[in-house]
Amino acid sequence: MLAFVFCLTSLLAVAQKHPIERTWYNAEKTSKIKIYKAVDGKYYGKIVWLKVPNDPNGKPRTDKENPDENRQQKPLMDLLILTGFALTNDNNVLEGGKVYDPNNGKTYCGKLTLKGNVIDLRGFLCSMTFLGRTSQWTLAE
């Protein structure tokens, strides 16, 4: 009986996952980002695959563009690039989070809009939402 209850609980936990909690290609298909819900109830995304994981010397690529010199040696693999996104009243829109771009070391405010197997990721200057750009991420699983 205990095994049945455990299986049922596990199935319910899986069934309650939001459809955004998957692995996605970035727009250029140079990395995969796993989006997950953390214990704080917000959504985060980390790099879990890189098309080019190593630099020309064969060492893992690092966050060399980060303005914080202490973080420039941190590997790109497992780097958090989406932080603190929350669902809105529209179950397909997440807002209030930050987007980190390891290509330029800058952090932006963001909005994620789920459209089936595509996410529209809007990154913008936090004080001016009209200054930004949108890229499309596609499902990688």
N, C-alpha and C positions, 0 to 999 in steps of 0.2 A: 504494500500500500504506500509506503514511504517513497519508493521508487516512482510510482505513478504520480504522486503529488510533485515530486521533483521534476519529472518530465513535463507535466502540465505547466508548472511555474516557468520552466525554461522556454516552452513554446509561447507562453504569454509575453515573456520578456522580449523575445524575437519579434513577435507580432506588433509590439508597441514601438519599435524603432521607427524613426522618421525616415522617409525615403531619401533624404539628403545624406544619411549616414552610410556612405559608400565610398568607393575609391574613384577619383576623377582625374582625367588628363587635363593639364593646363591647356590654354589655347594653342600653344606651339607644339604640344605633345612631347615636350622635353622633360616633363616630370609628371608623377602621379601624386595626388594629394588625398590622403584619407581624412574624411570628415567624420567626427564623432561627437557624441554628447558627453560632456564631463559631469562630474558629481555636482557641480554648481548649477546644472540644468542648462548651461549654455553650450554652444557648438564651437568646435575648434577644428583646425585642419593642419596636418603636418605632412611634410614630404616623405614618401615611403619608397620612391623609385626615381632614379635619374637616368636619362638616356645616356648621358656622359657622366658617370659617377666619379671619375678620377681626373686630376689635372694632367698636363703633359708629362709631369715627372712620375706619374703613376700613383700619386697620393690622393686620398679622398678630397673632393672639392670642399672648400670651406666658405663661410659667410664673409668673404674678404671685403665686400662693399659696406659692411656694417659700420656706422659712424662710431660705435663703441669699440675701441681697440681691443678690449678684453674679450669681445665676442667674435673677432675676425678669424680666429682659429677654430671656431666651432664648426663641425661638419654640417653640410647642407642636409645630409640624410637625417631624418627625424626632426628637422627644424620646423617649429611652429610658424606658419605663415598666416593663419586665420585664427583670431582670438575673440572670444566674448560675444558671439552672435546669438541673438535671441529670436524666437519665433514671434511673428506679429499676429494680428487677428486673422490675416490671410495665411493659412497654414503653409503656403508655398513661398513665403517671403521671410527672410531673416535679416535683422538690422541691428544696429548698435555695436557692431564689432569693428575690429581693426584688421587691415590687410597689410602684411609686410612683403615688400618686393625685394628679394635677395639680389636681383640684378642691379639695383641702384641703391640699396640700403635704406630706402624710405618706407615710412609707415603711413597708411592712408585710412580714412574711415571707409566703411564698406557696406554693401547691401548685396545679399544673395537672393536670386529669384530662381526657384526650381521650375523647370518646364519639361517634365518627363525625364528624358535621358540627357538633358542639357541644364547647366546652371549659367545664368547670366550673372557675372560678378562685376559689380560696379564699384570701382575705387575712386575716391574723390577727396579733395582737400576738406578737412573737417569743418572749416568755417564757410566753405563755399561749395555746396553740393553740385552746382552746375559746372564746376571745374574738375573734370575727371574723365575717365574712360570706362567702357564696358568691354569685357572679354567673355568669350563663351568657353566653358569647360564641358567636356563630354565624358560620359560614363566610361570607365576603364575596365569594369568587371565583366 
